[in-house]
């Protein structure tokens, strides 16, 4: 059974801090790992990672995949109150009878205080 | 451009009543379609996914079912709702799960009383 575990489950920081969110996974036929941000309603896409060691960056957010360790991290530098959200990690299974399946972790709730 | 619609946005239903939630995607063809349920403030639980018409995979045994009557339409149903069915239901699509990210609909907040 595919499994995704995120840590920490919740995190409270102050504006300007840097945070690192973790995602570890177990999946047959790994295809890719995705990060999403969810504020009020629908999750919005952040990154898709398929190759180990290649950092993806968007403004103050960056992410990297380690296929050897079966994990990924999401970094947010100089946090702002607008970064407060649930951050979700998911893995894509693209093989066999599980083709097309996505498994999400339980999410990390990030709260940024002014 | 592609858009995904879900309705209704909110729903309050009594225990034992039927359910039908609808999701449609515009601007693409043969999308991969997904139904998720989310408990308050937590991760997404995959309920059903479909990589093509007539192909529906169920992830969690329960009193819910899914159907894909048209290429871009995905319906979540129940004959008799339980209290535990309350939650936030999200529909999502992707062009090809191997290469593309998922896009989510606005969601339906279901409360079963």
Interface residues (C-beta under 8 A of the other chain):
Chain A: X6 X31 X32 X34 X41 X42 X43 X44 X45 X48 X86 X88 X90 X92 X94 X99 X100 X101 X102 X103 X104 X105 X106 X107 X109
Chain B: X32 X34 X36 X41 X42 X43 X44 X45 X46 X49 X51 X57 X59 X90 X97 X98 X101 X102 X103 X104 X105 X106 X107
